[in-house]
Amino acid sequence: MGQLSIKCKEGVSKGTKESKPTIVIRNDVGKVLLNALLYPGIKTNMQKNAVVAIFHTTADGDNNDAVVARTFLMRTKTQEDRDKLAAVVQEYAPAG
């Protein structure tokens, strides 16, 4: 099940670079699975009940400064939920 939220800075309109939109996904227990900024021109691919997107996250290991592009599959229960998720990600992503 898990929990997904997209957060922006207060007082700044969504869809702008200044809003710094961040997507956070947690599992049932509350462990953070994804914590990444939405970036301009983010591409989302839709599968049956899932949205696939590339996010830039910190690399595993000792070097915390390294950023790595990783593909994430965000599964939903229905295709309607999938469409809503893809629309919200595009809505909050900063305009290029």
CORWOVEN-V444046 format. One record per residue. N is the residue number from 1. RES is the residue in three letters. PHI is phi in whole degrees, 0 to 359 (999 if undefined). Layout:
# CORWOVEN-V444046
n-><N | N>
res-><RES | RES>
phi-><PHI | PHI>
This chain:
# CORWOVEN-V444046
n-><1 | 2 | 3 | 4 | 5 | 6 | 7 | 8 | 9 | 10 | 11 | 12 | 13 | 14 | 15 | 16 | 17 | 18 | 19 | 20 | 21 | 22 | 23 | 24 | 25 | 26 | 27 | 28 | 29 | 30 | 31 | 32 | 33 | 34 | 35 | 36 | 37 | 38 | 39 | 40 | 41 | 42 | 43 | 44 | 45 | 46 | 47 | 48 | 49 | 50 | 51 | 52 | 53 | 54 | 55 | 56 | 57 | 58 | 59 | 60 | 61 | 62 | 63 | 64 | 65 | 66 | 67 | 68 | 69 | 70 | 71 | 72 | 73 | 74 | 75 | 76 | 77 | 78 | 79 | 80 | 81 | 82 | 83 | 84 | 85 | 86 | 87 | 88 | 89 | 90 | 91 | 92 | 93 | 94 | 95 | 96>
res-><MET | GLY | GLN | LEU | SER | ILE | LYS | CYS | LYS | GLU | GLY | VAL | SER | LYS | GLY | THR | LYS | GLU | SER | LYS | PRO | THR | ILE | VAL | ILE | ARG | ASN | ASP | VAL | GLY | LYS | VAL | LEU | LEU | ASN | ALA | LEU | LEU | TYR | PRO | GLY | ILE | LYS | THR | ASN | MET | GLN | LYS | ASN | ALA | VAL | VAL | ALA | ILE | PHE | HIS | THR | THR | ALA | ASP | GLY | ASP | ASN | ASN | ASP | ALA | VAL | VAL | ALA | ARG | THR | PHE | LEU | MET | ARG | THR | LYS | THR | GLN | GLU | ASP | ARG | ASP | LYS | LEU | ALA | ALA | VAL | VAL | GLN | GLU | TYR | ALA | PRO | ALA | GLY>
phi-><999 | 74 | 217 | 236 | 217 | 241 | 243 | 230 | 295 | 287 | 81 | 241 | 291 | 292 | 85 | 245 | 295 | 293 | 287 | 45 | 294 | 238 | 259 | 234 | 239 | 239 | 277 | 301 | 280 | 111 | 290 | 286 | 263 | 213 | 218 | 216 | 282 | 279 | 241 | 299 | 76 | 299 | 255 | 240 | 251 | 254 | 247 | 312 | 235 | 210 | 242 | 250 | 214 | 257 | 240 | 260 | 235 | 289 | 284 | 285 | 108 | 282 | 276 | 282 | 276 | 284 | 246 | 234 | 277 | 229 | 269 | 240 | 253 | 256 | 273 | 233 | 284 | 231 | 291 | 296 | 297 | 299 | 296 | 297 | 298 | 298 | 294 | 292 | 299 | 293 | 294 | 275 | 294 | 297 | 289 | 286>
